[in-house]
């Protein structure tokens, strides 16, 4: 009987993963492993490592309960430690002598290169299957992108809506609009109350992982405990159902709002569960759409949620694979400034950054506007080195894998790819943060001041960014209004902007 070794990676924890699709419980073996290289090629947030390892161990237990033979290599097993995927696979082939190895294509380019090496170097056939958990395959996206002068998420999103049928009525978008984003920009309001989230207890398996991470990775970034996050398929589906029932209705209007010490508000907090494989993008969209059709959630909330999944999530993955290798080296704005140390400590006098980085340290999570318009916006205006910013984002968030982190940093946050898919930089002064959050109250800096040591640094850094990058952006029609305003400024004001920015950068570690 042909015997297959089926190798499942830590972000492939789906029961319908292509690797298992034709598995024979009586003969095949499932290989899973925790390896040093994957935990340390960047120094991942402690909570991120714990989440992935705990989810892997529970997934392996579920497979065993379903009749699969699972060869699982734990990082803390002194007799079976492995440092890399390649070492783990080579040893497993020697142990089991399979006729073939079956894998599903990985999310990251570097791991795909490993898999291609396996095909050449192992004395056994290695089959790499398409990851069809995504709605658009890599080839689908490449075919859509071919010949286009520009790649726009909105165009791709409409194609995905037609393809999937989500929120479509007779070939037209529900509500006669493709995008309800203008209805989803409400600032935080007084009196908002947020639903209590489910409580996730730490079982014996997860506690063993927490002990391992504390012992082995205690010097990595972030807080390990309290640890309260779903790590099983059952818990993940419960969290999805909770979000749709209790938070989705208010998610849309307030999805861009930020509040001090309110990390989650109405956000789903499901991205890590999607990216690790415990949830499927289609089931998330199905449940959200069903809530709208039942009158339990408004269209603007449901459309905004579905757009994040079949629009942005699928789009950035396509951008990543279309431009690898080399995409991560892009630096169109020649940004070279070192990442300030307070990106790791959160100890800055700028309250918005202190809040966003502090919540990231605590939770391995910050929502998309905190990432883009606070942390990313600062990194853009300050000219921080794109490679360092990419590594930071990859380290600190528990939903971060290179395929999703890199395009969001290189393309969205930093405009480092020169506008491959963003029509203009996502740059703003302190006014945007003030409008969309309560951060500015109690900050050491005044958002109402435009110049001087007490002024909000975002205010003068924004104009300094426009001044320094004028040659690149002066012809951008979407930035014509900003440059028109800059041109009407007196020379004295421009000199003050340059002087304030120079002073700030000289003392950036004390900001």
N, C-alpha and C positions, 0 to 999 in steps of 0.2 A: 504494500500500500504506500502511495506517495505520502510523504510526511513533510509538512510545511512548518517553518518557524516564522511566526507572525510578530513583527517587532512594532510595538506601539509606543510613540513618544509621549512626553508629558503634557503636550497641548492637543492630544488626539483622543480625549477621553469620551468619545461618542460610541454608543453601542452599535450604531450603523456606520462606523468608520469603514472605508473601503477595504482596509486590511483584513477585517473579519467577515467580509460579506459572504464568502463561500467556505468558511472555516469548518473543519471536521473536528468535532469535540472528542472523537474517539482516537484521533491520531495526531492532530496538530498541537503545537505548543505556542503559547503566547509569551513573548519576552517583553519585560518592562524593567527599567533600571533607573536608579538615582545615581548620577555621576558628578564627580567633582567639577569637571570642566564646565558643565552647564550651569552650575550654581555659582561659579566664580569667574567666568570669562569677562563678566562685569560683576561688581560686588552688589548683587541684587539686594533689595530691601528684605530684611528678615521675614517680614510678614508675607512677602511674595513667595519666597522659598517654601515657607511653611504651608501656604495655601496649595501650591502645586504638588508638593510631596504628599500632603494629606489627601488631596483629591486623587492622586495616583494610587495610593494604598487602598483607599476605599473602592476605587474602580476595579482594582485587581481582586479584591474580595468579592465584589459583585460578579465578576467573571467566573471565579471559582464556584460560587454558589449556583451559577448557571451551567456548570458542568465542564468548564474549560480547564485545561492544565496550564497553569501560569508559572513561569519561571521569573520570579521577581527578585532583583538585586537591590537590597537596601544599602544606603550609604554608610550606615553604622554597623554593617555586618563585617566583622574582622576577617572572616574567611573568604568573602566574596566581593571585596571592594573593587570597583572599576573606576578608572579616571575619565573615560570617554565613551561615547556611543560605539566607536569602532572597536575598542577593546572589549566592550561588553558583548557585541555581536560576534566577534571572532571567537571568544571563549564559549559562547552559547552554541555556535556551529560545531565546535569541537566536542562539546558535551552531548549534543543531541543528534548530530549527523543527519540533518534534514536534507531532503531532495531539493528544496528551494527556500528562499527567504522572501517574504512578502511584506512590503512597507507601503505606506501612503506618503505622497510627497509632503515635505515639511513646509512650515511657514517661512523659513529663513533660507536665504541663498547659500550661506556658509554650510548649512546642514545638507542641502541638496548636493553640494560638491562632495561631501562625505559619502552620500548614498551612491553617487556615480563612481566614486573610488571603490566602494564595495562591489559594484558590478564588475569592475576590472580586476580586483585583487583577491576576492574570496573564491575558493574552490567550490562554489555552489551558485546556482542561478539566483539573481536578485531582481525581483519584479517591483518596480516603483509605480504605484497606482495614483490616478488623479484624485485630488482631495475635493470630492463633490459635496462637501458640507457647505461650500460657498455656492451661491446661485450662479455667478459668472465664473467660468473657468479662466485660467490664465490665457488660454487661446482665444476664448470669447472676447476678453477685454482687448487683447492685441488686435483682433480683427476689427473691433469697434474703433479703436484708436488709429488704425492705419490710414494715412493720408489726411488726417485732420490737422489743420493749422494750429488749433488750440484744443486742449482737453478740459472740458468743463463738467464739473460734477452734475450740474443741473440737467444738462443734456443727457448724460449717462443715466441719471436717476429716472428721467421720464421714460427712457428705454426700458429700465428695469421695472417700472410700474406697469407698462404695457405687457412685458414678458411674464410677470408674475400674476397680474390681475389684481394686485392689492390696491384697494381704494379706487377701483375703476367701475364705471357704470355706463354700459353701452358704448364702450370704446372711448369714453371721456372721463377725465378725473372727477372724482366725487367733489361736490361743491363747486364745480366749474373752475377750480384752481389747482394747479400742480403743487403749489407751495404756499403754506400758511405762515411763513416765518415772520411776517410783519405783525402777526397776532401773538407772537411768542416772545415778546421783548419787554414784558412788564417788570418794572423795578420791584425790589422787596417792599412790601406794604406792612403797615402797622397791623398787628392783630393776627398775622398768619399763624396757623397752627398746623403741625405736621403729624401725620399718622405714626403710631408706634410700629416699629419694624419687628418682624419675627425674631425671637431669641434662638440662637443656635448654640446648643451646649457643646462642650468639648468632650468627646468620647475618648476611650482608651487609645485608639489608633491615632487620633489627632494629638493627644497629649504626648505620645511617644515622639511624634514629629516635632512638637514644640520643644521638648527636651533636647532633641538632636540639634535643632537649629540654634537654640540658646548656647549649647556647648561648642558647636562647630563654627557658627557664623555670628557669634555675639558681638563682634566688632564691625559688622556691616551696618549700613544706614538704617534708621527707623526703629520704631517700637515693635516689639514682638507681641506683647500682650497689652490690653485684653485682645484675645483672638475670638471674633464672633462673626464668622462668615461661612456660607454654605460650602460643603466640600463633597457632597454626594449628589447624584442625579435626583434623588427624591427631594432633597433639600432645595436644589436649584429650581425644580418645577414649582415647589411651594413658594419660593421667593418670587418667581415670575407671576404666579397667580395672585400673590399678595399685592404686587405692584399694580397689576391691571385693575384689581378691585379697589384698592385704597389710595393710590397715588397718581395713576395715569391721568385722571380727570384734571388735576391741577398742574401736571407736569408741563404742559405746553406753554401756558402763559408765563410761568416763572422759570423756564429752563435756563435762561441767561442771567437770572438774578443770583446775587451772592450775599450771604449773611454771616456775620461773625459767629464763630463757634457752631455753625449749622452746616456740617459738611455735606449732608445728603439732601436735605429739603424734600422735594418731590421726585428726585432723580431715581431711576430704576436701579442703579448700582449692579447692573447685570453684565457689564462688558467683560469682566474677567471670566464669568461663567460661560459666556459665548466663546471667548477666545481660547479657553482651555478645552472646550468641547462638551461641557455638561448641559448646555442648552443649544438648540438649533435655531438659526436665524428665522427660518420659516415658521416655526411654532410660536416664536415671540410675536411675529407680525400677525399670524393668524389670530392669536388671542387678543391682541390690541384691536384689530379690525372688528372682531366679533363684539367687543365691548362698545365700539362706536355704533355698529348696526343695531345693537340692543338698546341704544340710548343711554349707556352707562358712562360714556366718555365723549367729550366734544371732538369734532373733526380736527381742529388745530392741534390738539394734544396728540391724537393718534397719528396724524400725518407727520408731525415732527419726530415722533418716536420711530415710525417706519422709515422715514428718510435717513435717520442716523444708521439704520441697519442695512437696508438694501441700497441706499445712496452712498453715504460717506464710507461705511465699513468696506463695502465691496469696491468702491472707487479707489481708496488708498491702497488696498491690496493690489489692484490692477496696476496702479502707478508704480508701486514698488517693484513688481516683477518685470514690468516693461522697461525699467531703467537700471536694473542690476546687471552686472556689478558696476560700481563706481558712483551710484547715486549719492551715497553718503559722503562723498568727497566734495560735493558741490558747495561752492562758496562765492556766489555771484557778487555779493556786496563786499568781499574781501574783509570779512570780520575776523579779528584775531585776538580780541581782548580775553583774558583769562576769566574763568568762572569765579565769582567771588566766593570766599569760604562760607559766607552765611547762606549760600544755597544749600549747604549741608546742615547747618545748625538752625536755620530759621531766625537767627538773632540779628534782625535788621530793624531800624526805626521806621521803615515804610510799612505801615500796618497791613496794607493789602498783600504784600509779599510775605510778611510774617504770618498772616492767616493762612494763605494758600500753601506755603511751604510747611508750616506747622501741622496743618491737617494732613499733608502728604506724609510727613514723618510719622504721624500717629496711625494713619489708616492705609498707607500705600495707595491712596486714592485722592483725587481732586476732580471736580467736574470740569467739563470741557471749556467753559468760559474762564475759570481760574487758570487752566493750563494755557489757553490761547491768549487771553486779553489781559492777564496779570503777569504770569511767569514768562510766557512767550513774548508778550509785548515788551517787557523789560529787556529780555535777551536781545530782541531785535534792535531796540533803541540804543542799547548800550554796546552793540557791536560785539556780542560774545561769540567766541569761536564755535561754529556750528557743530564740529565734531564733539566738543566738550558738552554742548547742550544736548546733543543726541544721546550721549552716554548717560547723562544725568536722567533724562526722561526714561531711558531703558532700565535704569537701575531702580528708580523710586516708585514706579507704579505697578501694581500687581496685574494689570491688564496689558502691560507693555511687552510686545514682541517686536522684533525689528521691522516686520512687514507693516505694522500699523504705526509704530513710533516714528520711523524714519520719514515717511512722506508728510506726516503731520508737523514734524519739526522743520525739515528741510524746505518743504513746499509751503505749508500754511503759516507757521509761526515766524520763520526767519527769512522767507523769500530767497533762500540761498540757491534755489534752482533757477532763479532768474525769471520766474513766472510761468513755469511749465503748466500749472493748472490754476494758480491764483492770479486774478487780474490786477491786483495791487497788494502792497504789504498790509498786513493787519496791524497797523500802527495807530495809537491813539494817545491823547494827553490824559491827564488825570480826570478830566470831565466825564469821560465814559465810565471810569471806575466809580466815580462819585454817583453817577446816575443809576448804575446797575447794582450798587451795593451799599452797605452801611459802614464800609471800611474806613471812610475818610474821617468820620467822627472819632476824636480821640487820638488821631495820628499826630506824630511830632511835627509833620509838615502840613502846611495849609494848601489845600487844593485850590483855594481861591486866589492864592498868590502866584504870579507868573514869573517872578524873578527874585533872586536873593537866596541866602542860605536857608530861609524858612519856607521857601516855595516848594510845592510838590515836585520832586525830580522829574516825574513824567511830563510836566508842563514844558520845561525848557528842553528836556531830552528829545521830545517829539519834534520840536522845530529844528533842533540841532541835527536830527536825523535827516530832515528834509533838506537842510542846507548842505550837509555833507554828501548827499546822494542826488543832488539836483541834476547832474548830467544824465544820470540813468533814468530818472522819473519825470523830468520836465515834460516829456512828450506823452505821458500817460494821461489819457483823457479823464480817467476816473480820479486823478489827483490834481486836475487843473484848478479846482476851487481852492485847494490848500495852498498851491503855489501862487495863486492869485492873492490870497491873504498874505503870504510871506512877502510878496513883492510890494505890498502896500505898507509894510513895516518900515519904520525909520531905521537908519543905519545904527543909531544908538541902541535900539531894541535888539537888533541882530547881534551887535557886539556883546550885549549883556547875555544873550542866549549862549553864545560861544564861551564867554567867560564862566558863566554858571556851570556849563557842561564840563569844561576843563577842570574846574574846582571839584566837581562831583567825582569825575573819573580819577583824579589824583588821590581822593580819599574814599574810594568806592568801598573799601573794606569796613569803613566806619559808617556807611550810609544808614 
